[in-house]
Amino acid sequence: MSFLTEFLRSPLTVGAVAPSSSGLARVAVAPVPRAADAVVVELGAGTGAFTGPIQQRLGGRGRHVVIEINERFAQRLARRCPAVEVVVADAADLGAVLVDRGIGRADVIVSGLPWAAFAPDHQRDVLAAATEALAADGVFTTFAYVHARWAPPARRLHRALESRFDEVVTGRTVWANLPPALVYHCRRPVPAALQLV
Ligand SMILES: C[S@@+](CC[C@H](N)C(=O)[O-])C[C@H]1O[C@@H](n2cnc3c(N)ncnc32)[C@H](O)[C@@H]1O
């Protein structure tokens, strides 16, 4: 089972032909604290491009919950990374997953989700679940492919992030990724009543 095989089986759900590079992973997981008992949630882990680097930064501390909709990816990750709590679920169900595990809020949420493939309603539900699950001083990161950055789905995502977070910082382009990508670092989730879209 490879990333490409899964892409060919379900191109829209997997959303990329290759896993993210180590360079993109470094930027996406940078907010994971190296010296604290943090709760880290990873959405859409695939073959684990971000999972290993998150585990390295946690260094055996805290908790690391993965929500992955593809059962084959999830089983493989659970076998390879026994310290990670791998759940087969839709990222939109993040709230229920955390309740089941007795977790109040996440300190860091790292998304590898294929936003461009999501219908507007699904994107809204997943982002709502993520902002509700994030601690007030937490960080949410997600990436976008540079070539598609100005296409309507990517612009919709960026608008939604700007509405749901008080601060959205766009990272530098990671050229050593196929295709080149950048990471949005989002801080201070905005209460639902104050969101613009
Ligand atoms: C573009 S791949 C990224 C994989 C990995 N994070 C990386 O960067 O290489 C997207 C991943 O999100 C998963 N996924 C897609 N929709 C999802 C959803 N609604 N909930 C959870 N996972 C989802 C796919 O199965 C796939 O593993």
The ligand as an ORCA input file, in Angstrom:
! r2SCAN-3c Opt
* xyz 0 1
  C      -2.984     15.526      1.130
  S      -3.044     14.033      2.160
  C      -1.849     14.587      3.391
  C      -1.224     13.458      4.158
  C      -0.067     13.867      5.078
  N      -0.500     14.767      6.139
  C       1.017     14.546      4.270
  O       1.109     15.782      4.384
  O       1.727     13.861      3.539
  C      -4.637     14.227      2.929
  C      -4.983     13.192      3.982
  O      -6.210     13.585      4.608
  C      -7.052     12.446      4.750
  N      -8.437     12.956      4.794
  C      -9.177     13.444      3.763
  N     -10.377     13.867      4.186
  C     -10.397     13.654      5.529
  C     -11.363     13.902      6.548
  N     -12.549     14.466      6.265
  N     -11.057     13.578      7.826
  C      -9.850     13.006      8.127
  N      -8.905     12.738      7.208
  C      -9.153     13.067      5.927
  C      -6.731     11.591      3.533
  O      -7.128     10.251      3.707
  C      -5.213     11.779      3.440
  O      -4.550     10.868      4.260
*
